[in-house]
């Protein structure tokens, strides 16, 4: 007889309690977003995809000084320098191994030419390991490019601390 009362108690007391919780959340605004169509805005300090900047005339900013590779704690940056016919240095090979990269931003802070930036994009997953080694061609921004306001803020902060801007 006690088992019958337990079953009736579950049906008439506990089930309505659960349904009340369900109905309470049924008419609220959903917490989730429609991900592929709507992307969550990241915080301004988020560090995502790597970009190699260009000057306004379209030439590369990277002079292959090696400071970004030296500042990288995970040793994921590999570069080889070359000289152009004008005698200017540039990177012949510039690769970042994203499997090893910890997205700390030390490369961005160490670069005296402000050539490398970490952007806001976070969709670069893949099933192929070779696609995680990015070359210079994959990271160079197209020319002409849109100006990013975060880069202007970053350059302004560098000026405040006495680091000259080479634009």
C-alpha positions in Angstrom: 0.0 0.0 0.0 2.9 2.4 0.8 4.3 1.8 -2.7 0.9 2.9 -4.2 1.1 6.2 -2.2 4.7 6.8 -3.4 3.7 6.3 -7.0 0.6 8.6 -6.6 2.8 11.2 -4.8 5.3 11.1 -7.7 2.5 11.5 -10.3 0.5 14.2 -8.6 3.2 16.2 -6.7 6.7 15.7 -8.3 5.6 15.7 -11.9 3.8 19.0 -11.7 6.8 20.5 -9.9 9.0 19.5 -12.9 6.5 20.8 -15.4 6.4 24.1 -13.5 10.1 24.4 -14.0 9.7 23.6 -17.7 6.9 26.1 -18.3 8.9 28.8 -16.4 11.8 28.5 -18.8 9.6 27.9 -21.9 8.6 31.5 -22.3 12.0 33.1 -21.5 14.4 34.4 -24.1 16.8 31.6 -25.1 20.4 31.8 -23.9 21.9 30.1 -26.9 22.7 31.9 -30.2 22.2 30.6 -33.8 26.0 30.0 -34.2 26.7 29.6 -37.9 24.6 32.5 -38.9 25.3 34.7 -35.8 28.7 34.8 -34.3 29.4 35.8 -30.7 31.3 39.0 -30.4 34.6 38.4 -28.7 36.1 40.8 -26.1 38.5 43.4 -27.6 41.5 41.8 -25.9 40.8 38.4 -27.5 43.8 37.0 -29.5 42.8 34.8 -32.4 44.1 34.4 -36.0 47.5 35.8 -36.9 47.9 38.5 -39.5 51.0 39.9 -41.2 50.6 43.6 -41.9 51.6 45.6 -44.9 52.6 49.2 -45.4 50.2 51.6 -47.1 52.0 51.0 -50.4 51.5 47.3 -50.2 55.0 46.1 -49.2 55.4 43.8 -46.2 56.1 45.3 -42.8 58.1 42.2 -41.6 61.9 42.7 -41.8 62.6 39.3 -40.4 64.4 40.5 -37.3 63.5 37.4 -35.4 62.3 39.2 -32.2 58.8 37.6 -32.5 60.4 34.1 -32.7 62.7 34.9 -29.7 59.8 36.2 -27.6 57.6 33.2 -28.3 57.5 30.9 -25.3 56.3 27.9 -27.3 58.8 28.3 -30.1 56.2 28.1 -32.8 57.5 30.7 -35.2 60.0 29.8 -37.9 61.5 32.4 -40.3 64.2 32.8 -42.9 65.4 36.2 -44.0 66.3 37.4 -47.5 67.3 40.7 -49.1 65.5 42.3 -52.0 67.3 43.9 -54.9 66.9 47.3 -53.1 68.9 45.9 -50.1 65.8 45.7 -47.8 65.3 42.7 -45.6 62.1 40.7 -45.7 61.0 37.3 -44.7 61.5 34.6 -47.3 59.9 32.0 -45.1 57.6 32.9 -42.2 55.6 30.0 -40.6 53.6 29.7 -37.5 52.8 26.3 -36.1 49.3 26.8 -34.6 49.4 23.4 -32.9 52.2 24.7 -30.6 51.0 28.4 -30.5 49.4 29.4 -27.2 48.0 32.7 -28.5 49.8 34.7 -25.8 50.5 37.8 -28.0 54.2 38.1 -27.1 55.0 38.1 -30.8 52.7 41.0 -31.3 54.3 42.9 -28.5 57.9 42.2 -29.5 57.6 43.2 -33.1 59.3 46.6 -33.6 57.8 47.0 -37.1 54.3 46.2 -35.8 54.1 43.6 -38.6 52.2 40.8 -36.8 48.8 41.1 -35.2 46.4 38.6 -33.6 42.9 39.2 -34.9 39.4 38.5 -33.6 38.7 35.4 -35.8 38.3 32.1 -34.0 37.2 29.7 -36.7 40.3 27.9 -38.0 39.7 24.3 -36.9 40.6 21.5 -39.3 41.0 17.7 -39.3 44.3 17.9 -41.2 47.5 18.6 -39.2 49.3 20.2 -42.1 46.7 22.9 -42.3 47.8 24.2 -38.9 51.2 25.4 -40.2 50.4 28.8 -41.6 52.8 30.3 -44.1 53.4 34.0 -44.9 51.0 33.9 -47.9 48.2 32.7 -45.7 48.8 35.4 -43.0 49.4 38.5 -45.2 46.5 40.8 -45.2 45.1 41.7 -48.7 46.0 45.0 -50.1 44.3 47.5 -50.0 42.9 46.7 -46.5 40.4 48.0 -44.1 41.9 49.7 -41.1 41.3 48.0 -37.7 40.6 50.4 -34.8 42.4 48.1 -32.4 45.7 48.5 -34.3 45.4 52.3 -34.0 44.9 51.9 -30.2 47.8 49.6 -30.0 50.1 52.0 -31.9 48.9 54.9 -29.8 49.9 53.0 -26.6 53.3 52.2 -28.1 53.8 56.0 -28.8 53.0 56.8 -25.2 55.7 54.4 -24.0 58.2 55.9 -26.4 58.2 53.3 -29.1 58.2 55.0 -32.5 55.6 54.2 -35.1 56.9 53.2 -38.5 53.9 53.7 -40.7 
